[in-house]
Amino acid sequence: MDDATLWWVLAGLLVAAELLSGTFVLLMLALAAAAGAVAVHAGLALSGQLLTAGLCALLTAGGWAWVRLRRRRASPETDPGVVLDVGQTVQVQGWLPDGTAHVRYRGAEWLAVAAAPHLQRQPGPHRIRAVHGNRLVIEPLDHP
């Protein structure tokens, strides 16, 4: 059997395994096997084929892992696509000694905390930065 055919069969088997398992990394490895097949068609020797497939596997699987890690770092509590309250404004009348404030939002009384300790004692309009349970994490509107 031709080397290119072996690479293409391997790519097909990896795609089938990915469809059965739902593991996206197997799709990245299938792309690497396809890159190995393309390397055969380009006339590279076995070492060049393996190097091409390995480099492609490293870049695609590593890139996918990096994207997932960045997504995981972004907390759903601060994502306006998940929590529709993020980015809305509230009016703070005054801060309590414990560093919290009571604000009216969506027709109810909410407990608010400052996003950073040095932002606390400032009454006025604030932006909701996150929602932690029943607490709003807020920052002043003029804060960058």
C-alpha positions in Angstrom: 0.0 0.0 0.0 1.2 3.5 -0.9 2.4 5.8 2.0 -0.1 8.5 1.1 -2.9 5.9 1.3 -1.8 4.9 4.8 -1.8 8.5 5.9 -5.3 9.1 4.4 -6.6 5.9 6.0 -5.2 7.0 9.4 -6.9 10.4 9.0 -10.2 8.7 8.2 -9.9 6.4 11.2 -9.2 9.4 13.4 -12.2 11.3 12.1 -14.4 8.2 12.7 -13.0 7.9 16.2 -13.7 11.6 16.8 -17.3 11.2 15.6 -17.8 8.3 18.0 -16.2 9.9 21.0 -16.8 13.6 20.6 -13.2 14.4 21.5 -12.2 17.4 19.4 -8.5 16.6 19.8 -8.9 13.6 17.6 -10.0 15.9 14.8 -6.8 17.8 15.2 -4.8 14.6 15.0 -6.8 13.7 11.8 -5.6 17.1 10.3 -2.1 16.1 11.3 -2.5 12.8 9.5 -3.8 14.6 6.4 -0.7 16.9 6.6 1.4 13.7 6.6 -0.4 12.6 3.4 0.2 16.0 1.8 3.9 15.6 2.7 4.0 12.3 0.8 2.5 14.0 -2.2 5.1 16.8 -1.9 7.8 14.1 -2.2 9.1 14.2 1.4 10.8 11.2 2.9 9.4 9.3 5.9 11.2 11.6 8.4 9.8 14.7 6.7 6.3 13.1 6.7 6.6 12.4 10.4 8.0 15.8 11.2 5.2 17.5 9.2 2.5 15.4 10.9 4.0 16.0 14.3 4.3 19.7 13.9 0.8 20.0 12.6 -0.5 17.9 15.6 1.4 20.1 18.0 0.1 23.3 16.5 -3.5 22.3 16.1 -3.9 20.5 19.4 -1.8 23.0 21.3 -3.8 25.9 19.7 -7.1 24.2 20.6 -5.9 23.7 24.2 -4.8 27.4 24.4 -8.2 28.6 23.1 -10.0 26.4 25.7 -7.7 27.7 28.5 -8.5 31.3 27.6 -12.2 30.6 27.5 -12.0 28.9 30.9 -10.2 31.9 32.4 -13.1 34.2 31.5 -15.6 33.7 34.2 -19.2 33.3 33.2 -20.2 35.7 35.9 -18.5 38.6 34.0 -19.6 37.6 30.5 -22.4 39.8 29.2 -23.3 37.0 26.8 -24.1 34.7 29.8 -25.3 37.2 32.4 -27.3 40.0 30.8 -27.0 42.2 33.8 -23.2 42.8 33.1 -22.8 46.3 31.6 -26.1 47.7 33.0 -26.0 50.7 35.2 -27.2 51.3 38.8 -27.3 54.3 41.0 -25.5 54.1 44.4 -26.9 56.5 47.0 -24.2 55.7 49.6 -21.9 53.1 50.9 -22.3 51.2 54.1 -19.3 50.9 56.6 -18.8 47.3 55.6 -18.0 48.2 52.0 -21.4 47.2 50.6 -24.2 49.3 49.2 -27.9 48.7 48.7 -29.1 49.6 45.1 -32.4 49.3 43.3 -32.1 47.3 40.1 -34.8 45.6 38.1 -37.4 46.6 40.7 -35.7 44.9 43.6 -33.2 45.8 46.3 -29.7 44.3 45.6 -26.6 44.2 47.7 -23.6 45.6 45.7 -19.9 45.4 46.3 -17.1 47.4 44.7 -15.0 45.7 42.0 -11.9 47.1 43.7 -11.5 48.3 47.4 -10.3 51.8 46.4 -13.5 52.4 44.5 -15.8 52.0 47.5 -16.9 55.2 49.0 -18.1 56.9 45.8 -21.9 57.5 45.4 -23.3 58.0 41.9 -23.8 55.9 38.7 -22.0 52.6 38.6 -21.7 49.8 36.0 -22.4 46.2 36.8 -19.2 44.3 36.2 -20.2 40.8 37.5 -23.0 39.0 39.4 -21.9 36.7 42.2 -25.0 35.0 43.5 -27.2 37.7 44.8 -24.5 40.4 44.9 -23.7 42.9 42.1 -20.0 43.7 41.6 -20.0 47.3 40.4 -17.5 50.0 39.4 -18.0 53.7 38.8 -19.0 54.7 35.2 -16.0 56.9 34.9 -13.6 54.0 35.7 -11.9 52.6 32.6 
